[in-house]
Structures are given as structure tokens and as C-alpha cells.
Amino acid sequence: MSRSSASPANAESQPGEWQFLQCFGERIPGEDILEADIISTVEFDHDGWYLATGDRGGRVVLFERVDDAPKPAAMDQRAPPPRGTSFEYRYMTEFQSHESEFDYLKSTEIEEKINKVRWCRSSNGTRMLLSTNDKTVKLWKVYEKKVSSMANFNVEGPPGAHATGSRLNGPLRLPTVASTEVLLAARCKRLYSNAHTYHINSISINSDQETFLSADDLRINLWNLGVSEQSFNIVDIKPDNMEDLTEVITSAEFHPQHCNIFAYSSSKGCIRLADMRSAALCDQHSKAFQEVESQANKSFFSEIIASISDTKFSRDGRFILSRDYMTMKLWDIKKENAPVATYNVHEHLRARLCDLYENDCIFDKYDCCINGRGDAIATGSYSNLFRSFGTWNNQDQTVESSRDPMRKRLHSATKSGRFGIRKSGPSKRGINEAEQATDYNSKLLHLAWHPEVNVIAAAASNSLYFLAEDSGKV
């Protein structure tokens, strides 16, 4: 498709301002953060009415969207009201999904940290979701439970605590219900365990809503949601001799529309598309997406920064978004040799890769996300910043997860053509200012884009921020 086919209005449109909506668990300056409270995953459900977060303490916290009409008294009064459709979420419930365990055979501790959370679609109004730590996947059902308070007992004191020989206070009477309260409860419906030797890094629910996959460093297993006793191995890249191991699986996800297709990424920067109709064991992929780096540009850090930390399909399944340490790449599933666009996330850090290697920041794994229309993408960075890019125009923004999202723009947006291909990079002065302003201890690793509107939920340490793009699209 030629570049002239793009709409001129879209090509020159200016990005809207991101504005703060609300925050849960906002950190007070000087406050110490418990390791268990740090958020480790964020996920909207299919229509955006519910959001789930997991933390390093093994807890899953659920939020639900508030209807536009009534506004509860607990609403954050310091937040500026959005000029578009109002969006507000409220705390729903939380539960302990995983506990820390000890593997006595390997003499290793299994952390309770929640690696991924995924919502299941339900037809009867119940809320179901999958959560996983390093070894075990669990299916949870969240439902409303009525709790009644009884009164008017014949004997004084709580029921069951009456002493032998107690006398009735007057004539015999029937206890009555004093009050009834509806509470939310969570129950573990299925437990999928003992199928992974290595740490689980991904789970993905199939479009048929009957099966899901779980992936670790070397294998991908296929499960039926109703059967927890067995799974089927569909990808196995473990070599006969572990000394011959050259890459590991970093993420895996089902196609959003075709239940037989899934994609998985590797530490070598390769995305493989597999079709379960071709063979029971999908070691032979149908397509491979990888951009080969020239020998002149290779360095000691090339393989490390090429490792893909996250992949996402667009809603229509036509594109795959991938995130490595330095960039995001947008791939067309019909074009394998090169991405249709490459977006530099924090190019100013390329000169400091040696320092990042020494402090282990180079191994940080960032999520990426794409909006429902497929015309905007986002990913996190340091200093609690996230980068937002337009896929069909020149939008390029740096946003801070705070009450003033636009106050820390590292540099002005650079002009770009269709698919976000940059015409010129930032100035050397802008790069130096960005290097000095970077806070490597404040990492925005996890974020999720609302499936219907331009609202992003971003996890900055133990705080969950909701931000919206005020451009008339919300």
C-alpha cells in the first residue's frame, strides 16, 4: 500500500494530552514499599468493565468500572474531571491466589508472585479468571455470596456457645434474620500443576474459551479448562544436550480469532507462528518473524537487548506487537522478513548499555499493549514513564504515571511518516537531558490498554494509575 493512501488529516493530526483519572495505592513521599505490594501484572477483561492486578505477594486484586450516572463519595476529589466520557473504577475485592512453597526435590523455593492473570469469558454473569505463579496455574470463580445475621435467639449468647442446662428467656420463639449482606467471594475451581519444570512466563486463553496454553522457558502446554489432571505438550525446544541450548521461550499467546493458531517469542528476537492443525507437536513453525541485525552493528549486548519480553496480537489478528529492551516492533503476519514499523522506546540509553548490564537493568522485562482500534501502542520505561505511539500517524508521546502525566516529556515528538517510521532522531542535547533525568529504580514494567477506549492502566511499583488520552476518542 502506497504512503499516499493514508489520510492527510490523520497524517498531520496532533496527539491528545494524556490526563490523570485516578490512582489506587498512591505512594506517599518517603513511604517504604513492601516487596509483596509491588504489582506484577495488569489485565482488563474483554470489554473493559473489570480489571485484575496481581502482585508479588500472591494476591489478585479486582476492580470494576463505575456507571457514569452516580458518583460515590470515595471518588478522588483531587483528580481533574475528564472532558470526554467519564471513566472511573472502584475496588471490588481481593484474594490470596498463591502461597509460597518449597520444592523439596530441587531444594528451591517457589515464590508466590503472580506472573500473569487472564480473564475468561462467561455467559452466565459469573467472573472467572486464570492466575499463575512460577509453577501452578489456578482457575478462580468470583461470585456474590449472601451473608445473613441472625437475631432473636431463645438463649442469650452466640449460637453454639450455650452452656448445658441454660433456661429459655420466656416462651419459645423462632430466630429471625436481622440483616443480609451481599459479599464477594473467590473460590478456586481448578488447579493445573505438575506440568512445568521451568518457570511459567505466559498463559493465554483460546478464542474457543475451552482451552488455554501455559508456557515456560522450554515448553508450551495446552490445557482444557475443565480438565486439570492432564495437559498436552505442543512445543518443546529442549535439546538432548542442554549445552546445545541457544534460546528460550519468553512469551506465548493465542490468536484472537483462530483457535488453532498461536505465536511464541524467543530470547533471540524471533516470533514463531504455529498451527495446531499441522501436527500434534508444533516444533515446526509455519511462520517466523525476525529482523536480522547487520554484522557491523552487532555488539556484546546485541543478543541481550534483542530478547523479546512480550507479544500482543491486534484485535483483528492481523498484526503482532513485540517488545524487546530498546524497541517495539509491529509485524504484519503476512510479512516475515521485516517489521512494518520499529519504535525506539528509550534510544538515549543505548550509550549506557554497559552500565545497565552491571546493574542488571538490561534484563528488565517490559509489557506492551495495543488499543482496540489498532492505531496506537504503548509500553513502559524508566522514571515511571510510558511511551505512546500512533501506528498510522506521527503521534509519539512520553507520559508519566502521576497526577500530572505530561510534565516530564523528555523531548518533543519527532516527525514521522506512515507506520511511525522516524525521519530524524532527537537532538544530542535532548538525549543528554534524558540520560540525566532517568531514574532506574522507578520502572513501569506492566500496563494494559482498555479494549474499547484510550484509557491505560499503568502499574508503577505498588500504585495503579488510570490515565486517558483527552483527544475526543475516549
C-alpha positions in Angstrom: 0.0 0.0 0.0 1.5 3.3 -1.0 2.0 6.1 1.5 -0.3 8.4 -0.4 -3.2 6.2 0.6 -3.0 7.5 4.2 -5.5 10.2 5.1 -3.8 13.6 5.2 -5.8 14.6 8.2 -4.6 11.6 10.1 -1.0 12.1 9.0 -0.9 15.6 10.4 -3.1 15.1 13.5 -1.6 16.1 16.8 -1.6 13.8 19.7 -4.1 14.5 22.5 -3.0 15.3 26.0 -3.0 12.4 28.5 -4.7 13.2 31.7 -4.8 11.6 35.1 -8.1 9.9 36.0 -7.5 8.2 39.4 -4.9 6.2 41.4 -5.1 3.3 43.8 -2.4 2.8 46.4 -0.6 6.1 45.7 2.7 6.2 47.4 3.3 8.9 49.9 6.8 10.6 49.6 9.2 8.9 51.8 7.0 5.9 52.3 8.7 2.5 52.3 7.2 0.0 49.9 6.8 -3.7 50.8 8.1 -6.1 48.3 4.8 -8.1 48.5 2.8 -5.0 47.4 4.6 -4.4 44.1 2.2 -5.1 41.2 3.5 -7.8 38.8 0.7 -7.9 36.2 -2.3 -5.9 34.9 -5.1 -7.1 32.7 -8.5 -5.8 31.5 -11.3 -8.2 30.7 -12.7 -8.4 27.1 -14.9 -5.4 27.4 -13.0 -3.3 29.9 -15.6 -3.4 32.7 -13.3 -5.3 35.1 -9.6 -5.1 35.7 -7.3 -7.5 37.6 -3.9 -7.0 39.1 -1.5 -9.5 40.6 1.3 -8.7 43.0 4.5 -10.2 44.3 2.7 -11.3 47.5 0.5 -13.7 45.6 -2.7 -11.6 45.8 -5.1 -10.8 43.0 -7.0 -7.5 43.3 -10.1 -6.9 41.2 -11.6 -3.5 40.1 -14.8 -2.8 38.4 -15.9 0.2 36.3 -18.4 2.6 37.9 -21.5 3.6 36.0 -21.4 7.2 34.7 -24.5 8.4 36.5 -23.8 8.1 40.2 -20.5 9.2 41.7 -19.6 7.7 45.1 -18.3 9.8 47.9 -15.0 7.9 47.8 -14.1 9.4 44.4 -10.7 11.2 44.4 -11.6 14.8 44.6 -8.1 16.0 43.6 -8.4 14.4 40.1 -9.4 16.8 37.3 -12.7 15.6 35.7 -12.2 14.2 32.2 -13.7 16.2 29.4 -14.9 13.1 27.5 -16.8 10.2 28.7 -16.2 9.8 32.4 -14.2 6.8 33.4 -13.8 5.6 37.0 -13.0 2.3 38.6 -13.6 1.2 42.2 -12.1 -1.5 44.3 -14.1 -4.7 44.0 -12.4 -7.5 46.1 -9.1 -9.3 46.5 -8.0 -12.8 47.4 -4.8 -14.8 48.1 -4.2 -16.7 44.9 -0.9 -18.4 45.6 1.2 -19.1 48.7 5.0 -19.6 48.8 6.0 -23.2 48.6 9.2 -25.3 48.8 10.3 -27.8 46.2 12.0 -30.5 48.3 13.2 -32.4 45.3 15.1 -29.4 43.9 15.7 -27.7 47.2 14.3 -24.4 45.8 11.6 -22.1 47.0 8.6 -21.4 44.7 7.6 -17.8 45.0 4.0 -16.7 45.5 4.5 -13.9 42.9 1.7 -13.7 40.3 3.3 -13.8 36.9 0.1 -13.4 34.7 -3.6 -13.0 35.1 -6.1 -13.7 32.3 -9.9 -13.2 32.3 -12.2 -15.9 31.0 -15.4 -15.0 29.2 -18.6 -16.3 30.9 -22.1 -16.5 29.6 -24.0 -16.7 33.0 -22.6 -13.5 34.6 -20.0 -15.1 36.8 -16.5 -13.8 36.7 -13.7 -16.3 36.0 -10.0 -15.8 35.7 -6.7 -17.7 35.5 -3.7 -16.7 37.6 -0.3 -18.3 37.7 3.0 -18.1 39.6 6.2 -19.9 38.5 4.7 -23.4 38.7 1.0 -23.6 39.2 -2.0 -22.2 37.2 -5.3 -21.7 39.0 -8.8 -21.1 37.8 -10.8 -18.8 40.1 -14.5 -18.0 40.3 -15.6 -14.7 41.8 -19.2 -14.7 42.8 -21.7 -12.9 45.1 -22.4 -14.5 48.4 -25.3 -13.6 50.8 -24.4 -13.5 54.5 -27.2 -13.2 56.9 -27.1 -12.0 60.5 -29.5 -13.8 62.9 -31.2 -12.4 66.0 -34.0 -13.1 68.5 -32.4 -16.3 69.9 -34.1 -18.2 72.8 -30.9 -18.3 74.8 -28.6 -15.4 75.3 -25.1 -15.5 73.7 -23.9 -16.6 70.3 -25.3 -19.8 68.7 -23.3 -23.0 69.6 -21.9 -21.4 72.7 -24.8 -22.2 75.1 -24.0 -24.0 78.3 -25.8 -27.2 79.2 -28.8 -26.5 81.3 -29.5 -23.0 80.1 -33.0 -21.8 80.5 -35.3 -20.1 78.0 -36.0 -16.4 78.4 -39.8 -16.5 78.1 -41.8 -18.5 75.5 -40.1 -20.4 72.7 -39.6 -18.2 69.6 -38.1 -18.6 66.2 -34.8 -16.8 65.4 -35.2 -14.0 62.7 -32.9 -12.6 60.1 -31.7 -9.2 61.3 -29.8 -8.2 58.2 -28.5 -9.7 54.9 -25.3 -8.5 53.3 -24.0 -9.4 49.8 -20.3 -10.1 49.8 -17.9 -11.1 47.0 -16.1 -14.4 47.5 -13.5 -16.2 45.4 -13.2 -19.9 45.1 -10.5 -21.9 43.3 -12.3 -24.1 40.8 -9.3 -25.9 39.1 -5.6 -26.3 39.9 -3.3 -27.0 37.0 0.0 -28.2 38.3 3.0 -30.5 37.9 3.3 -29.8 34.2 6.2 -27.3 34.1 9.8 -28.0 35.0 10.8 -24.4 34.4 9.2 -21.1 35.4 5.9 -20.2 33.7 6.1 -16.9 31.9 2.8 -16.8 29.9 -0.7 -18.0 29.9 -3.2 -17.3 27.2 -6.9 -18.3 26.8 -8.0 -19.6 23.4 -10.8 -17.9 21.4 -12.9 -21.0 21.8 -13.0 -20.3 25.6 -12.4 -24.0 26.3 -8.6 -24.3 26.2 -5.6 -22.3 27.3 -1.9 -22.6 27.0 0.9 -22.1 29.5 4.5 -21.5 28.5 7.8 -21.8 30.4 11.4 -21.4 29.1 11.4 -24.6 27.0 7.9 -25.9 26.6 4.3 -24.8 25.9 1.4 -26.9 27.2 -2.2 -27.0 26.1 -4.9 -27.4 28.7 -8.6 -27.9 28.8 -10.2 -25.5 31.3 -12.4 -28.4 32.6 -9.6 -30.9 33.0 -6.8 -30.3 35.4 -5.2 -33.8 35.5 -3.5 -33.7 32.2 -2.1 -31.4 29.5 -0.7 -31.8 26.0 2.8 -30.6 25.1 2.5 -28.6 21.8 6.0 -27.0 21.7 9.2 -28.5 23.1 12.5 -26.8 22.3 14.6 -28.6 24.9 17.7 -30.1 23.2 19.0 -33.5 24.1 22.1 -31.9 25.4 21.5 -28.8 27.4 24.9 -27.4 26.4 23.4 -27.0 22.9 20.6 -24.7 24.2 20.8 -21.4 22.3 17.4 -19.8 23.1 14.4 -19.9 25.4 10.7 -19.1 25.1 9.9 -15.7 26.5 6.1 -15.4 25.8 3.2 -17.1 24.1 -0.3 -16.0 23.0 -3.2 -17.4 21.1 -4.6 -15.8 18.0 -7.7 -13.7 19.0 -9.9 -15.2 16.3 -8.5 -18.5 15.1 -8.4 -21.2 17.8 -5.8 -23.3 16.0 -3.1 -20.5 15.7 -0.7 -19.3 18.4 2.5 -17.3 18.5 5.5 -17.6 20.8 8.6 -15.4 21.1 12.2 -16.3 22.0 15.3 -14.7 23.5 16.8 -14.4 20.1 14.2 -11.9 19.0 12.2 -14.3 16.9 8.4 -14.7 16.8 7.1 -18.0 15.6 3.6 -18.6 14.4 2.3 -22.2 14.8 -0.8 -24.0 13.6 -2.1 -26.9 15.8 -3.8 -28.4 12.7 -0.5 -29.2 11.1 0.9 -31.5 13.8 0.4 -32.5 17.4 3.8 -31.2 18.3 4.3 -27.8 16.8 8.1 -27.7 16.8 8.0 -26.9 13.1 6.5 -23.4 12.9 4.5 -22.2 9.9 6.0 -18.6 10.0 8.9 -16.9 11.7 9.2 -13.2 12.2 12.8 -11.9 12.8 14.8 -8.9 11.8 18.4 -9.9 11.2 20.9 -7.3 12.5 23.9 -6.5 10.4 27.3 -7.7 11.5 28.5 -4.1 11.6 26.0 -3.2 14.3 26.5 -6.2 16.5 28.0 -5.9 19.9 28.3 -7.8 23.2 24.8 -6.7 24.2 23.1 -7.4 20.9 21.6 -10.7 21.9 20.6 -9.5 25.3 18.6 -6.5 24.1 17.1 -8.5 21.2 15.3 -10.8 23.6 11.5 -10.3 23.3 9.8 -9.8 26.6 6.2 -9.5 25.5 4.0 -10.0 22.4 0.4 -9.0 21.7 -1.9 -9.6 18.8 -4.1 -6.8 17.4 -7.8 -7.4 17.9 -8.3 -8.4 14.3 -5.3 -10.7 14.5 -3.5 -9.2 11.5 -0.6 -7.6 13.4 1.7 -8.8 16.2 3.3 -6.2 18.5 6.6 -7.2 20.2 8.7 -5.5 22.8 12.4 -6.0 23.3 14.6 -4.0 25.6 15.2 -1.0 23.3 12.3 -1.0 20.8 8.7 -2.1 20.0 8.1 -3.7 16.6 4.9 -4.1 14.7 4.7 -7.1 12.4 2.2 -7.9 9.7 1.6 -11.7 9.8 1.7 -11.7 6.0 5.3 -10.3 6.0 8.0 -12.2 7.8 11.3 -10.6 6.7 10.9 -7.2 8.4 8.5 -5.4 10.7 6.2 -2.7 9.2 7.4 -0.3 11.9 10.0 0.0 14.6 9.5 2.3 17.6 12.5 3.4 19.7 11.4 3.4 23.3 14.5 4.8 25.1 17.2 5.2 22.5 19.0 7.6 24.7 20.1 4.6 26.9 22.0 2.8 24.1 25.2 4.6 25.0 24.8 3.3 28.6 24.3 -0.4 27.9 27.4 -1.3 29.8 26.2 0.5 33.0 22.7 -1.1 32.5 24.4 -4.5 32.3 26.3 -4.0 35.5 23.2 -3.0 37.5 21.0 -5.7 35.8 18.6 -3.2 34.4 19.3 -4.6 30.9 17.4 -7.7 31.9 14.2 -5.8 32.8 11.1 -7.2 31.0 8.5 -4.7 29.8 5.0 -5.3 28.7 3.5 -3.8 25.6 -0.1 -3.2 24.6 -2.2 -2.1 21.7 -5.6 -0.4 21.7 -8.8 -1.8 20.4 -8.7 0.0 17.0 -5.1 -1.0 16.5 -4.0 2.6 15.8 -2.0 3.2 19.0 0.5 1.2 21.0 2.2 1.8 24.4 5.0 0.3 26.6 6.7 1.3 29.8 10.1 2.7 30.5 12.1 4.1 33.5 11.2 7.0 35.8 7.6 5.7 35.8 7.2 6.8 32.2 5.4 5.1 29.4 5.7 5.7 25.7 2.7 6.0 23.4 2.9 5.8 19.6 0.4 6.1 16.8 0.8 3.4 14.2 -0.7 5.3 11.3 0.4 8.9 12.1 3.1 10.9 13.8 1.9 10.6 17.4 4.8 10.0 19.8 4.4 10.9 23.4 6.2 10.3 26.7 3.8 10.2 29.6 4.5 9.9 33.4 2.3 7.8 35.6 1.4 10.6 38.1 -1.2 13.2 38.7 0.4 15.4 36.1 1.1 13.0 33.3 2.6 15.4 30.8 5.1 17.2 33.0 8.1 15.0 32.2 8.3 14.9 28.4 11.9 14.0 27.6 11.8 15.7 24.2 9.4 17.0 21.7 7.8 14.5 19.3 9.7 13.9 16.1 8.0 13.9 12.7 7.4 10.6 11.2 5.7 9.0 8.2 3.1 6.3 8.0 3.7 3.3 10.3 5.7 5.6 12.6 9.0 5.4 10.7 11.1 8.2 12.1 12.6 10.8 9.8 15.1 12.2 12.3 16.1 11.3 15.8 16.2 13.5 18.9 19.0 16.0 19.3 22.1 15.3 21.3 21.1 17.8 23.9 17.7 16.1 24.3 19.4 12.7 24.7 21.8 14.1 27.4 18.9 15.6 29.3 17.0 12.4 29.1 20.0 10.4 30.4 20.4 12.7 33.4 16.7 12.5 34.2 16.4 8.7 34.1 15.5 7.1 37.4 16.4 3.4 37.0 14.8 2.4 40.3 11.3 3.6 39.1 10.3 1.1 36.4 6.9 1.0 34.7 7.0 -2.7 33.7 3.3 -3.5 33.5 0.4 -1.7 31.8 -2.8 -2.6 29.9 -4.9 -0.7 27.4 -8.6 -0.6 27.7 -10.1 -2.7 24.8 -12.7 -0.1 23.8 -11.3 3.4 24.6 -8.0 5.2 25.0 -7.6 4.5 28.8 -4.4 2.9 30.1 -3.9 1.2 33.5 -0.2 1.5 34.4 1.4 -0.1 37.4 4.2 2.0 39.0 5.6 -0.1 41.8 2.6 -0.6 44.3 0.5 2.1 42.7 -2.1 1.6 39.9 -2.7 4.7 37.7 -5.5 5.2 35.3 -4.8 7.7 32.5 -6.9 8.8 29.5 -6.0 10.5 26.2 -8.1 13.6 26.0 -8.4 13.8 22.2 -12.1 13.2 21.8 -11.7 9.5 21.4 -12.4 8.4 24.9 
